[in-house]
Amino acid sequence: VNTPEQIDPMLLFGGMGTHVYFRVQDNFTQEDFDRKLKQFYDEFMAEVDQINYVSLVEPISKIRLKSSIQTGSAARNRGFFAGFLVIGLVVLILSIINYANLSTAGFMSRTKEVSIKKTLGLEKSKLTSHFLAESGLNTFIALILGMSIAELILSFTQLNNLINKELSLGIFDNPSLFIGIIAIYLLTSILSGIYPALYMARTKPLHYFRGTSAGGSRTSKTRSVLVGFQFILSITAIIMILLMSKQISYVNNLDLGFDKNNLLVIDTRTDQLRAEMEAFRQDIQSYTKITSTGFANTVPGSGISGNAFMWENNSGEMELHAFLTMIVDRQFPSTLGVKITQGLGFKDFAGSDSGMYFLVNQSLVDYMNWDNPVGMRNGMGEVIGVMNDVNLQSARAEIRPAFMFLDNSPNQFLLMRLEEGDATKTIAFIETTWEKHFQGIPFEYSFIEDNLADNFTRERNQQKLFVFLVLICILLSGLGLLGITAHLLTKRTKEVAIRKVFGASVLQVIFPLVKPIVIVLSIAMALSIPLVIMFYTKWSADYAYHNPIDPFIFILVF
């Protein structure tokens, strides 16, 4: 790059769509890069390029999670990582709560054992250690089963395809993973066993011989708090998955300013293909099911970069601005389906193909505050028309000022508008024509609608993970609630029998039993609402367009 013969300064002019990777020496800093960039600019670019560039440099180790260049992508990656972490933590917390609740609920069956041990002089600390050891043993068994299930899931399911990774357990090949598993095992053993151990160890033998239980209402309240916490996690997860589903559906059906259906695109890729592409286009346009075609350097769903030019303001002065850019031929805007609101489109414009003519969107007109945009100049040419705002990126981003400029030579993408209906025969005709022009080169195509949907692959994967989370939450909460309810019914069997003897109806018998559960569920629902709003607001912040939260979802879940 330091050889002048390799540099055409016009190729570097104003471009903002390329990432450049450098291998540098140790201790290379941003200041070092800026100094070398200025030297390069002064020597090769200053003559034709008046842009004041500002560099952004970062280590490659930061581009996935901590990028200052691709901030949106890094934020989505962090969210994806956090989603996995939340799934693991929620499942672990629910399991710990279930173990603690069921252990204390089943204490009555062990009252005799504990009372006899304490009568014989066994110390409270040793009883606590005994029950903690039981918790550790149960947790160890669960750990072995969990690791076995994890290995089966990674080996025989589509999880790796879902997250686009190649995960494997391999704990002995990964010291950090091994240490982490040991730490989680110890923490889980202590957290799940400490409350039941203390509860059982403080039992006085006198309670057993009197036929009463230790803890009384205090234990019952503690158990209700734990069950309520389970409900909060489960309700939050269920509502979040429903809101995420509605948001993704909303952005997928958002009006992008053009009809995304029936748009087929071919990536011409190489100069060899482009040399024959015009003849290929002429042949396929003869097919009646192909209504129009057009070339462009990019298409919606494939990413878009920008260029910085001098633009004329209302006072006739030139100002430097950088806007999103598309290089298109005369047919592309009409093939895409944009609407011309002022002036002329390229297809109707009679000017020479060798001139520099621009279509600008309404957002650019508003940004420049133009009174009469048609005829306005920039450093390369003039504006001949205004088009409606078209979302050239994705529904994550707001529509930004953008322009198209005319270049009738074949470009990277060939876009085709097909008639509605079954496209099988049309695609077969295009493939046959392709083979006639490009023998030995595979025919590859995609649809704009699918390309746009691919932008939300990460969100759909998150959604599937949250479905998995919801199912586990419901299962664990249901099992915990079932165990607690069975325990309460066992304790209140005499009460139920007395009510029945005195002629109580089924409703009169059931209501006092379910009333505490309904109260706990109602409180959990109320506490879940602010959590849902907080998490959903944070998750959806990456979208420029939001589907409002539907209160009916909260009623439905309750």
C-alpha positions in Angstrom: 0.0 0.0 0.0 3.0 2.3 0.3 3.8 1.9 -3.5 2.3 4.9 -5.4 1.7 2.8 -8.5 -0.9 0.7 -6.6 -3.0 3.6 -5.5 -5.8 5.2 -7.4 -6.9 8.0 -5.0 -10.4 8.1 -6.6 -10.9 4.5 -5.3 -10.4 5.8 -1.8 -12.6 8.9 -2.1 -15.3 9.2 0.7 -15.7 5.4 1.1 -16.9 4.2 4.5 -17.9 0.6 3.9 -14.6 -1.3 4.4 -13.1 -2.8 7.5 -9.3 -3.0 7.4 -7.3 -5.4 9.6 -3.7 -4.7 10.5 -1.1 -6.8 12.2 0.9 -4.5 14.4 3.8 -4.6 16.8 3.4 -4.8 20.6 2.4 -1.6 22.3 1.0 -0.1 19.1 -1.4 2.7 20.1 -4.3 4.7 18.6 -1.9 7.7 18.4 0.6 5.6 16.3 -2.1 4.7 13.9 -3.4 8.3 13.6 0.1 9.5 12.8 0.6 6.9 10.0 -2.9 7.6 8.6 -2.1 11.3 8.3 1.1 10.5 6.5 -0.7 8.2 4.1 -3.5 10.8 3.6 -1.2 13.7 2.9 0.9 11.7 0.4 -1.9 9.9 -1.6 -5.3 11.3 -0.9 -5.2 15.0 0.0 -5.1 16.1 -3.6 -8.6 14.8 -4.4 -10.2 14.1 -1.0 -11.0 17.0 1.4 -12.6 14.8 4.1 -11.3 15.1 7.7 -11.2 11.4 8.6 -11.4 10.2 12.2 -10.1 6.7 12.8 -11.5 4.0 15.1 -9.0 1.4 16.0 -9.6 -1.6 18.4 -8.0 -5.0 19.1 -9.7 -7.9 17.3 -10.3 -9.5 20.7 -13.0 -6.8 21.3 -15.0 -6.9 18.1 -17.5 -9.5 19.3 -18.6 -8.1 22.7 -16.9 -4.7 23.3 -16.6 -3.1 19.9 -16.6 0.6 19.6 -16.9 0.3 15.8 -19.8 -2.2 15.4 -21.6 -1.1 18.6 -25.0 -2.6 17.6 -23.6 -6.0 16.7 -21.5 -6.1 20.0 -24.6 -5.2 22.0 -26.6 -8.0 20.3 -23.8 -10.4 21.1 -23.8 -9.4 24.7 -27.5 -9.9 24.8 -27.2 -13.3 23.3 -24.5 -14.2 25.9 -26.7 -12.8 28.7 -29.6 -14.9 27.5 -27.7 -18.1 28.0 -26.5 -17.0 31.4 -30.0 -16.1 32.5 -31.4 -19.5 31.4 -28.8 -21.3 33.5 -29.2 -19.0 36.5 -33.0 -19.2 36.5 -33.1 -23.0 36.2 -30.5 -23.3 39.0 -32.4 -20.9 41.3 -35.7 -22.7 40.7 -34.1 -26.1 41.4 -32.5 -24.8 44.7 -35.9 -23.4 45.8 -37.6 -26.6 45.0 -35.1 -28.6 46.9 -35.3 -26.3 50.0 -39.1 -26.3 49.9 -39.6 -30.0 49.4 -37.0 -30.8 52.1 -38.6 -28.7 54.7 -42.1 -29.8 53.6 -41.0 -33.5 54.0 -39.5 -32.8 57.4 -42.4 -34.3 59.3 -41.4 -37.8 58.1 -38.0 -37.3 59.7 -39.1 -35.6 63.0 -38.7 -38.9 64.9 -35.2 -39.5 63.6 -34.0 -36.0 64.4 -35.7 -36.0 67.9 -34.1 -39.4 68.9 -30.6 -38.2 67.7 -30.9 -35.0 69.7 -32.2 -36.9 72.8 -29.1 -39.1 72.5 -26.9 -36.0 72.7 -26.1 -35.4 69.0 -24.9 -31.7 68.7 -26.8 -29.2 66.5 -23.7 -28.5 64.5 -23.2 -32.2 63.6 -26.9 -32.4 62.6 -26.4 -29.4 60.3 -23.3 -31.0 58.8 -25.2 -34.2 58.3 -28.1 -32.6 56.3 -25.6 -30.4 54.4 -23.8 -33.7 53.4 -27.1 -35.1 52.2 -27.6 -32.0 50.1 -24.1 -32.3 48.7 -24.7 -36.0 47.8 -28.0 -35.2 46.1 -26.4 -32.3 44.2 -23.5 -34.5 43.1 -25.9 -37.1 41.7 -27.8 -34.3 40.0 -24.4 -33.0 38.6 -23.5 -36.3 37.1 -27.0 -36.7 35.6 -26.9 -33.1 34.3 -23.5 -33.5 32.7 -24.7 -36.7 31.0 -27.8 -35.0 29.7 -25.7 -32.1 28.5 -23.4 -34.4 26.6 -26.4 -36.1 25.0 -28.0 -32.8 24.0 -24.7 -31.5 22.4 -24.2 -34.8 20.6 -27.6 -35.7 19.4 -29.7 -32.5 19.1 -29.6 -29.4 16.9 -28.5 -27.0 19.7 -25.1 -26.3 18.1 -26.9 -25.5 14.8 -29.3 -23.2 16.7 -26.5 -21.1 18.2 -24.2 -21.6 15.2 -21.4 -22.9 17.5 -19.5 -26.2 18.0 -19.8 -26.6 21.8 -18.5 -29.7 23.6 -18.4 -30.6 27.2 -14.7 -31.6 27.5 -14.3 -30.5 31.1 -10.9 -32.1 31.5 -9.6 -30.2 28.4 -10.8 -26.9 29.8 -9.5 -26.0 33.3 -11.7 -22.9 33.5 -14.8 -25.0 32.8 -13.7 -27.7 35.3 -13.2 -25.1 38.1 -16.5 -23.4 37.2 -18.4 -26.7 37.5 -16.8 -27.4 40.9 -17.6 -23.9 42.1 -21.2 -24.2 41.0 -21.5 -27.6 42.7 -20.3 -26.3 46.0 -22.4 -23.2 45.8 -25.5 -25.2 44.9 -24.9 -27.7 47.6 -24.7 -25.0 50.3 -27.6 -22.8 49.1 -30.0 -25.7 48.6 -29.1 -27.4 51.9 -28.4 -24.6 54.4 -32.0 -23.6 55.0 -33.4 -27.2 55.4 -30.3 -28.1 57.5 -30.8 -25.3 59.9 -34.5 -25.8 60.1 -34.2 -29.5 60.9 -31.3 -29.0 63.3 -33.1 -26.5 65.5 -36.0 -29.0 66.1 -36.5 -29.7 69.8 -37.4 -33.3 70.8 -40.2 -31.9 72.9 -42.1 -30.9 69.7 -42.1 -34.5 68.5 -43.3 -35.9 71.8 -46.1 -33.2 72.0 -47.1 -33.9 68.3 -46.3 -30.3 67.2 -43.9 -29.0 64.6 -41.0 -26.6 64.8 -41.1 -23.3 63.1 -44.9 -23.0 62.8 -46.2 -20.1 60.8 -42.7 -18.7 60.3 -41.6 -21.7 58.3 -44.9 -21.6 56.3 -44.2 -17.9 55.4 -40.7 -18.7 54.4 -41.9 -21.5 52.2 -44.5 -19.1 50.7 -41.9 -16.5 49.9 -39.8 -19.2 48.1 -42.8 -20.4 46.1 -43.7 -16.8 45.3 -40.1 -16.2 44.0 -40.6 -19.2 41.7 -43.8 -17.7 40.3 -42.1 -14.4 39.7 -39.3 -16.0 37.6 -41.8 -18.2 35.7 -44.3 -15.4 35.0 -41.6 -13.0 33.9 -40.1 -15.6 31.5 -43.6 -16.5 30.0 -44.5 -12.9 29.4 -41.1 -12.1 28.0 -41.3 -14.9 25.4 -44.8 -13.7 24.3 -43.6 -10.0 24.0 -40.5 -11.1 22.1 -42.6 -13.1 19.7 -44.9 -10.2 19.0 -42.0 -7.8 18.5 -40.2 -10.0 16.0 -43.5 -10.6 14.1 -44.1 -6.8 14.2 -40.7 -5.9 12.6 -40.9 -8.7 10.1 -44.2 -7.2 8.8 -43.1 -3.6 9.1 -43.6 -1.4 6.0 -40.1 -0.9 4.6 -41.2 1.5 1.9 -41.1 -1.1 -0.9 -42.7 -4.4 -1.6 -40.3 -7.1 -0.4 -42.2 -10.0 -1.8 -41.3 -11.7 -5.1 -37.9 -10.0 -5.3 -35.1 -12.5 -6.4 -31.5 -11.4 -6.2 -28.3 -12.9 -7.7 -24.9 -12.0 -6.4 -22.6 -11.6 -9.5 -19.5 -11.8 -7.3 -16.7 -11.6 -9.9 -15.7 -9.5 -12.9 -16.0 -12.6 -15.0 -19.7 -12.9 -14.3 -20.3 -9.2 -14.7 -18.8 -9.2 -18.2 -21.6 -11.5 -19.4 -24.3 -10.3 -17.0 -26.0 -7.8 -19.3 -26.5 -10.4 -22.0 -27.9 -12.8 -19.4 -30.3 -10.1 -18.2 -31.5 -9.4 -21.8 -32.3 -13.1 -22.1 -34.3 -13.5 -18.9 -36.3 -10.3 -19.5 -38.0 -12.1 -22.3 -39.8 -14.3 -19.8 -43.2 -12.9 -19.1 -43.1 -13.9 -15.4 -40.2 -11.6 -14.8 -41.6 -8.0 -14.8 -38.4 -6.0 -14.3 -34.7 -6.3 -13.5 -32.0 -3.9 -12.1 -28.4 -3.8 -11.1 -27.1 -2.3 -7.8 -24.0 -2.4 -5.6 -26.2 -3.6 -2.7 -29.7 -4.7 -1.9 -31.8 -4.5 1.3 -30.7 -7.2 3.7 -27.1 -7.2 2.4 -25.7 -4.2 4.3 -25.1 -0.7 3.0 -22.2 1.7 3.4 -22.0 5.5 2.8 -20.0 8.2 1.1 -19.1 11.7 2.1 -19.7 14.4 -0.5 -20.0 18.2 -0.6 -23.7 19.0 -0.7 -25.4 22.3 -1.6 -27.5 24.0 1.0 -30.4 26.4 0.5 -28.0 29.3 0.4 -26.0 27.8 -2.5 -23.0 27.0 -0.2 -21.3 23.6 -0.2 -21.3 21.5 3.0 -19.6 18.2 3.7 -22.1 15.4 4.7 -21.9 11.6 4.7 -25.0 9.7 3.7 -25.9 6.1 2.9 -25.2 5.3 -0.7 -26.5 2.9 -3.4 -25.0 2.7 -6.9 -27.9 1.6 -9.3 -28.8 1.4 -12.9 -31.9 3.0 -14.5 -34.2 0.1 -13.8 -33.3 -0.7 -10.2 -35.5 1.9 -8.3 -38.6 0.8 -10.2 -37.7 -2.9 -9.8 -37.3 -2.4 -6.0 -40.6 -0.6 -5.9 -39.6 2.9 -4.6 -42.0 5.8 -5.3 -40.8 9.0 -6.9 -42.4 11.9 -5.0 -40.7 14.8 -6.7 -38.8 15.2 -10.0 -38.0 12.1 -12.1 -36.8 8.6 -11.5 -33.8 7.2 -13.4 -36.0 5.2 -15.7 -37.8 8.3 -17.0 -34.7 10.6 -17.0 -33.4 11.5 -20.4 -29.9 12.6 -19.3 -26.7 10.9 -20.4 -25.6 7.7 -18.6 -22.1 9.3 -18.3 -23.3 12.1 -16.0 -23.6 11.9 -12.2 -27.3 12.1 -11.3 -28.8 11.4 -7.9 -32.1 10.3 -6.3 -32.3 11.3 -2.7 -34.8 10.0 -0.1 -37.1 12.2 1.9 -35.0 11.9 5.0 -32.1 13.5 3.2 -34.3 16.3 2.0 -35.5 16.9 5.6 -31.9 16.7 6.9 -30.7 19.3 4.4 -33.8 21.4 4.9 -34.1 21.8 1.2 -37.1 23.9 -0.1 -36.6 22.7 -3.7 -34.5 19.5 -3.8 -34.6 18.9 -7.5 -31.6 20.5 -9.1 -29.6 20.7 -5.9 -25.9 19.9 -6.5 -23.2 17.9 -4.7 -19.5 17.6 -5.4 -20.1 15.0 -8.1 -23.5 15.9 -9.8 -27.1 17.0 -9.3 -30.3 15.7 -7.8 -33.0 14.8 -10.4 -35.7 13.4 -8.1 -36.9 12.5 -4.5 -38.0 9.0 -3.5 -40.0 7.9 -0.6 -38.1 6.7 2.5 -37.0 3.1 2.0 -35.5 1.1 4.9 -32.3 -0.1 3.2 -30.9 -1.7 6.4 -33.2 -3.4 8.8 -36.0 -2.7 11.2 -33.4 -2.3 13.9 -32.3 1.0 12.5 -34.2 4.2 11.8 -34.4 5.3 8.2 -31.4 7.5 7.6 -30.6 10.0 4.8 -29.6 8.1 1.7 -29.2 8.6 -2.0 -28.9 6.5 -5.2 -26.6 7.6 -8.0 -26.8 6.3 -11.6 -24.3 3.9 -13.1 -25.7 1.8 -15.9 -22.9 -0.8 -15.9 -23.5 -4.2 -14.4 -23.0 -4.1 -10.6 -22.6 -6.7 -7.8 -26.3 -7.6 -7.5 -28.9 -8.3 -10.1 -32.4 -7.8 -8.7 -35.5 -9.3 -10.4 -39.2 -8.6 -9.7 -41.3 -11.8 -10.3 -45.0 -12.0 -10.8 -47.0 -13.3 -7.8 -47.7 -17.0 -7.6 -45.6 -20.1 -7.8 -42.1 -19.1 -8.8 -40.8 -22.7 -9.4 -41.1 -22.5 -13.2 -39.6 -19.0 -13.3 -36.6 -20.0 -11.2 -36.1 -23.1 -13.5 -36.1 -20.8 -16.6 -33.6 -18.4 -14.9 -31.3 -21.4 -14.0 -31.5 -22.8 -17.6 -30.5 -19.4 -19.0 -27.7 -19.1 -16.4 -26.2 -22.4 -17.5 -26.2 -21.2 -21.1 -24.2 -18.1 -20.2 -22.1 -19.4 -17.3 -21.3 -23.0 -17.8 -19.7 -24.7 -14.8 -20.6 -21.9 -12.4 -23.2 -22.8 -9.8 -26.5 -20.9 -10.0 -27.1 -19.3 -6.6 -29.9 -16.9 -5.7 -31.9 -15.7 -2.7 -35.1 -13.7 -2.1 -35.0 -10.3 -0.5 -37.7 -11.3 2.0 -35.6 -14.2 3.2 -32.5 -12.0 3.4 -34.3 -9.5 5.6 -35.7 -12.3 7.8 -32.1 -13.6 8.2 -31.3 -10.3 10.0 -33.4 -11.6 12.9 -31.9 -15.1 13.1 -30.3 -14.2 16.4 -33.6 -12.9 17.8 -35.4 -16.1 16.7 -32.7 -18.2 18.3 -33.1 -16.2 21.5 -36.8 -16.8 21.3 -36.3 -20.6 21.0 -34.0 -20.5 24.0 -36.6 -18.6 26.0 -39.2 -21.1 25.0 -36.9 -23.8 26.4 -36.6 -21.7 29.6 -40.3 -21.2 29.9 -41.0 -25.0 29.7 -38.4 -25.7 32.3 -39.7 -22.9 34.6 -43.3 -24.2 34.3 -42.1 -27.8 34.9 -40.0 -26.9 38.0 -42.6 -24.5 39.4 -45.3 -27.0 38.8 -43.4 -29.8 40.5 -42.6 -27.5 43.5 -46.2 -26.4 43.8 -47.5 -29.9 43.5 -45.1 -31.0 46.3 -46.1 -28.2 48.6 -49.8 -28.6 47.9 -49.6 -32.3 48.6 -47.9 -31.6 51.9 -50.5 -29.0 52.9 -53.3 -31.3 52.1 -51.7 -34.0 54.2 -51.5 -31.6 57.2 -55.1 -30.4 56.7 -56.8 -33.8 56.1 -58.6 -33.6 59.5 -59.8 -30.1 58.7 -61.2 -31.2 55.3 -62.9 -34.2 56.9 -64.6 -32.0 59.6 -65.8 -29.5 57.0 -67.3 -32.4 54.9 -69.1 -33.8 58.1 -70.7 -30.4 58.7 -72.0 -30.3 55.2 -69.5 -28.0 53.4 -69.8 -27.9 49.6 -66.9 -28.7 47.3 -66.2 -25.0 46.7 -66.3 -24.3 50.5 -63.7 -27.1 51.0 -61.4 -26.1 48.1 -61.4 -22.3 48.5 -59.5 -22.2 51.9 -57.0 -24.6 50.5 -56.2 -22.7 47.3 -56.6 -19.2 48.8 -53.0 -18.9 50.0 -51.7 -20.1 46.6 -53.9 -17.5 44.8 -52.6 -14.7 47.1 -49.0 -15.7 46.5 -49.6 -15.9 42.7 -51.3 -12.5 42.7 -48.4 -10.9 44.6 -45.9 -12.6 42.2 -47.8 -11.3 39.2 -47.7 -7.7 40.6 -44.0 -7.9 41.2 -43.4 -9.4 37.7 -44.8 -6.5 35.9 -42.0 -4.0 36.6 -39.4 -6.7 35.9 -41.0 -7.5 32.5 -41.1 -3.8 31.6 -37.4 -3.4 32.6 -36.2 -6.5 30.8 -38.3 -6.0 27.7 -37.3 -2.3 27.4 -33.6 -3.3 27.6 -34.0 -6.2 25.1 -36.0 -4.1 22.6 -33.7 -1.1 22.8 -31.8 -2.4 19.7 -34.9 -1.8 17.6 -35.8 1.5 16.1 -39.5 0.5 15.8 -41.3 -1.0 18.8 -44.5 -2.9 19.2 -46.2 -1.5 22.3 -46.6 -3.8 25.3 -50.1 -5.4 25.2 -51.7 -5.4 28.7 -53.9 -8.4 27.6 -50.7 -10.6 27.7 -50.5 -10.0 31.4 -54.1 -10.9 31.9 -53.7 -14.0 29.7 -50.7 -15.3 31.6 -52.4 -14.7 35.0 
